[in-house]
Structure formats: C-alpha cells, structure tokens
Amino acid sequence: MIILDTHIWVWWVHGSKEITETQQKMISENESKVIGICAISCWEIAKLVQVGRINFDYPLEEWFKLAFSYPGVQLIELSPQAAIESTRLSSDFHKDPADQIIASFAPIRTLRVPIPSDLSFVYSLMHSLISTYRQKHKILRMI
C-alpha cells in the first residue's frame, strides 16, 4: 500500500510528465493493492481550485468521481492517531498542514509516499520519518 501526495495524485490522474519513472512504478505496482488518498487531499484540491491555482475542464465533483475510479484508489480518513502523529514530526518538517497529515500516515501504516521532487521537502520528510521510526523502534542505524 502507498499513499499519494496531493500533487502526485493530480498529476497521475492527468497523465502529467511531472511524475517520475520511480513514482509511476510505485503507483503501477500498487494498482492491484491499495493506493491511498488522504481525505485532506480532497480538501487541498478543492482549495487549490477555489483560489485558482489549478483548474479542471469540468466540475470538481466530476473530477473526484473520475479520480476515485482509478485502479486501487481508496480514501483514507483522517484518524485521531494521524492527527497526533502529524504534531510529532520534526520541527524542520515542511510547514504545510496537509503535507504533515499525509506524512503522518507513513509511520502508522508503514507506507511509502511518492512525493514531488522538491528536494527540501523530500529531505525534511525523510528526516522526520526516519526520526519517528528510530524513536518508536529504538533503532540507531541509518535506514
């Protein structure tokens, strides 16, 4: 099982060239399993449409209907545990609350999260996940 970052989900649905080969491979490998979409991603997309940062050729309701019809896609509800985990990310983690919620599911469900290739975001996500994993499992070596 994987969880898609909001942008990866939008890019995947639209067949964007922004998705790397590695990200596409991860998605393809999980189409017969579960491709998790956090509920917060639905809110984030609605807000991006509202403020004009992304536009679709059809109403948002139709976009969601299409996007949730893709193979393996499953809505992941926001749980109290995910909310708590999102507050335990390292202080240098990316400040976007939606990204914090999405990243918080990885330690809970041991998921892989394909994310955009913004290296500062990738670094902070990996640092937080490794720190959380090490703390929970008392592991001192690098993963």
N, C-alpha and C positions, 0 to 999 in steps of 0.2 A: 504494500500500500504506500502511496505517496500523497502528499498534499501539495496542490499547486498554489504558488503565489498568485495574487490577483492579476498582475500583468502577464504572467505566463499563461494563465487561463484565457485571457482575452486574445493574446497572440495566437494560441493554439486554435481557438475557435475560428479565428480569421485567417489561419494559414500564413501567419506573418513570418517573414525571413528573420525576425528578431530572435526566434527560438534557435538555440544552438543544436548541433547534432546530438550532443550528450543529453540535453534536455528532452529532445524529441525521442531519443532512445528510451529514456526513463519513462516517458509517458506511454510509448508504444508497449513497453514491457508490462505495464500495469493496466492496460485496457481490458484485459480479461480478469483482472482482480478489482481493485478499488482505486479510483483517482478521486481523492478527497478535495472538496471545495469548502472552505470555511464560510460559515454564514456571514462573517464580517466582510468577505469579498463581495457579496451581493450588495451590501450597503456601500462599500467603497466604489463599486462600479456605478451605482445609482448616483452617488455624489459627484463622481467624475463627469457623468453625463449632465447632471444638473448645472455644474459650473462651466461646461463646455470644453473640458479637457479631452474628452473622447466623444465621438458621435457615431451613431449607427444609422443605417438606412431604413430602419423600422423601429416600432415602439420597443421600449425596454422590456416590456412583458414578453414580447415575441423573442427578443434576444435571449432572455433567461430560459424560455421554453426550449429553444434550439440548443443552447449551451449545456443544459442539463440532460439533453437527449444523447450526448456523445457517449461512446462505449466506456463503461466503468465509472462514470461520474456519479458521485454521491455527495449530498450535502452533509457537512459536519457541523452540528450545532455547537454553539458556544456553551461550554460547560463551566461550572464554578471552578473546577480544577485548572482548566486552561486560563481562566481569568487570573487565578492565583499565580500560576507559572509565569504568566506574562509580566508580573511585577518582580519576578526573581531573575530576570535577565540581567546581564552585567550592565553597569552604569554607562558604558560606552556603546551600548547597542543602539542601532538605528532608532530614532525618536518617533517614528510613525506608529501610532497605536494599532492600526490594522496589521502592520507587519509584525508587531510584537505579539499580537494574538495568534497570527498564523504560525510564527516560530514557536510559540508556546506548546503547540500540539506535538512537535517532534519528540521532546523527552517523554511525553505522556504515552504516545503510541509508537515510539521508535520509528519514526517516519523519515523518509528522505524528502526534502523540499527543494524542487528545482526552482531557482530564483533568477531574476535578471542578472546580467553580468556586470553590475556596478560593483567594482572591487571593494570599495569601502564598506558597502552593505554586506557583501559576502564575508569579508573579514570579521565584521562585528557579529554576524550571525554564527559563524563557525566558532569564534571565541566564546560566545555565550553558551552555545550548545555543548561544546567540549567542557567548559567550566561546570555547567549544570550536571553533565554526565559524570564527570570526575567526582563531584561532591556527592552525588547520590550513590555512586558505586565505589567510592574511595579508591579511585584509580589515579595514579600519579604519572603514568606514561602518556606520551602524545598519541592521539588517535589518528 
